[in-house]
Amino acid sequence: MRKIVVSIVLLLGFIMMVQSQTIDIKTKSSISRGKIVYEKYCLTCHQADGGGVPRMNPPIIQTTYVSGSKERLIGIVLKGLNQPIEVNGDEYENPMASHAYLSDLQIADVLTFVRNSFGNKYPAVLPSEVKVVRAKK
């Protein structure tokens, strides 16, 4: 009986390990695709290091905009931002254009990249989450 219980526990542990690796692989793939999107559409304003441009384009390094509400972050990408914002005590006034022309997958990937780069370590953004926010538009 003990051998059966031990076997079941080991099997469940193995299954959980494989599932977590699958999630990691999916996130890593999303980050890789997101880096390409970032380099094409975001790098000019937010810079290669995520530091932004003083008084113009905010940094995306460990800010509440990046770490906070996924819905708010997705909304900024979809709708743009045309009002001054304060980030880490500094004000930024350069408008951000809407990127609603990007697919749900592209937006999820680029935000997953941003949320896992530049010292950030936050959960991935899923295409289904982008779809929900886009539908509210």
Secondary structure, DSSP 8 states (H G I E B T S, - for coil): -HHHHHHHHHHHHHHHHHHHHHHHHHHHHHHHHHHHHHHHHTHHHH-TTS--BTTTB---SS-HHHHS-HHHHHHHHHH-B-S-EEETTEEE---B---TTS-HHHHHHHHHHHHTSTT-------HHHHHHHHHH-
